[in-house]
Amino acid sequence: MPDVNLSNLSASNKFHRLMSGTVLFAWLLAAVPALAQDSPVSRSFTTEEAQRVALLNSPQLLSAEQDIIIAQQRVSEATFQFLPEIGLQASASRYDARYPFALAPEYRSVLLFPSDRTGIYSGRAYLRQPVYEGGRTANLLRLAETNLKQKQTQYDAVKLDVALSAQRAFYRLLLSQEIEAAVSRRAEAAQRLLARPLSGWERVEAEALAADLRSRRGAALHQVEAARLEFLKGLNLEFDTPVRLTGGLETKPVDINLDQAIVWATELRPELRAETYRAQIDAIAVNLALGRRNPTLAIGADYELTGQEFPLRQNNWDMTIGLKIPFSYDFWTELRQKRAEQRQGDIKRAEIHDQVRLEVSQAFSDLQYWQKEWPAREEEYAKLKSLTEAAEIGAPAPSLAALRSQVAVLGAEERWLTSVQEHILARSRLERAVGRPFGR
């Protein structure tokens, strides 16, 4: 019997075990990303979370926010018009003059004469302060501040629109998922009923009912995908993002009357407040046009050092008061133009006010309809469902009538789910028309 080296055999087994463990660990490292890629984690959304994400990602809302920033800077610019203009100016020139001449106006029009020196240097400090400009500076500030308020109300209007759009997309996706689940349940029940041997016209009708349920199931799946893409677009997310909605189609009655809703809309709608600011802007524009005929008064001061060698010893200074009386040929044409624009604004505001009342009335009418229709449809569905369950217990043997009842109950369930969604959206539309939430 040959001699066996036990130490070598033990070392070999340890080496094989070590290599096997290394290979297994490397395989797990390679498999984990693949498993993560095959099973992506879905994002969970409630209606509040969907609105929050939509508000964070909305291009329209982000653009409206930049409009506010621009308007704020214009207010700062208008405020600076009340401050004096202060500055320093320095220049150094080399020249060769055969005849006297002056530098360009941007270099203070310094006079130069023939000289054996070829350089001249100048330094200047200046101050300009308008004292009276016919109210132009004050009106420009008021115009900028009113424009800022208008941009803020426009931001509020865009925010309401984005939130409503996100809520609508959320409940459409939720409804499509609920309908798809209901159709799938009825289609599976129909397949079980078809297992019973039928003959003649009964088989034809049974197959037709089953085919109808199959096509409705396919259409429901297609609607789920379309609603999912619309939901992701409304939230500005990647279209391959897996989502999961949390919550159900649940609602409750809203107690509100039309007159109260119209009063709230008149006070709270951002569009109406924006038009109020638009009226103020038009009035300021008329005042600016009227200000063109007023004289303007300004004061200024300059101190200047000029010479051809350092240190500069030749100094000039001045203090000036200037009065300007304008005579404009187009004064009355501009004034008539601004007043016509002001009148256009009044007409538009009246139209928007009527439009708001119409939107509130239509949303209120929709809410009242679905508030009555939704409980009726729920009662009808619950009654058909209980009758179907009782019939299944009393007659366990499948029949063609049982198959027809599946289609009837499915129709009642779809109508009920649709009415719940429509009531929720009608309430949201009324809240948007009014400009505030209520009845939560």
JOVEN-V455436 format. One line per field, one symbol per residue. ss: DSSP state (H for helix, E for strand, L for the rest). phi: phi as a letter, one per 40 degrees, with the letter a starting at -180 (. if undefined). A space follows every 10 residues. Layout:
ss: ???
phi: ???
This chain:
ss: LLLLLHHHHH HHHHHHHHHH HHHHHHHHHH HHHHHHHHLL LLEEELHHHH HHHHHHHLHH HHHHHHHHHH HHHHHHHHHH LLLLEEEEEE EEEELLLLLL EELLHHHLLL EELLLLLLEE EEEEEEEEEE EELLLHHHHH HHHHHHHHHH HHHHHHHHHH HHHHHHHHHH HHHHHHHHHH HHHHHHHHHH HHHLLLLLLL HHHHHHHHHH HHHHHHHHHH HHHHHHHHHH HHHHHLLLLL LLEEELLLLL LLLLLLLHHH HHHHHHHHLH HHHHHHHHHH HHHHHHHHHH HLLLLEEEEE EEEEEEELLL LLLEEEEEEE EEEELLLLLL HHHHHHHHHH HHHHHHHHHH HHHHHHHHHH HHHHHHHHHH HHHHHHHHHH HHHHHHHHHH HHHHLLLLLH HHHHHHHHHH HHHHHHHHHH HHHHHHHHHH HHHHLLLLLL
phi: .ccbcccccc cccccccccc cccccccccc ccccccccbc ccccbccccc ccccccbccc cccccccccc cccccccccc cccccbabab abbbabbcbc abccdcbgfc cbbdaccbba bababaabbc cabggccccc cccccccccc cccccccccc cccccccccc cccccccccc cccccccccc cccccccbag cccccccccc cccccccccc cccccccccc cccccfbccc ccbbcbhbcb aacbbabccc cccccccbcc cccccccccc cccccccccc cccccbbaba abbbbbabac ccbcbbaabb bbbbbcbbcc cccccccccc cccdcccccc cccccccccc cccccccccc cccccccccc cccccccccc ccccbcccac cccccccccc cccccccccc cccccccccc cccchacagc
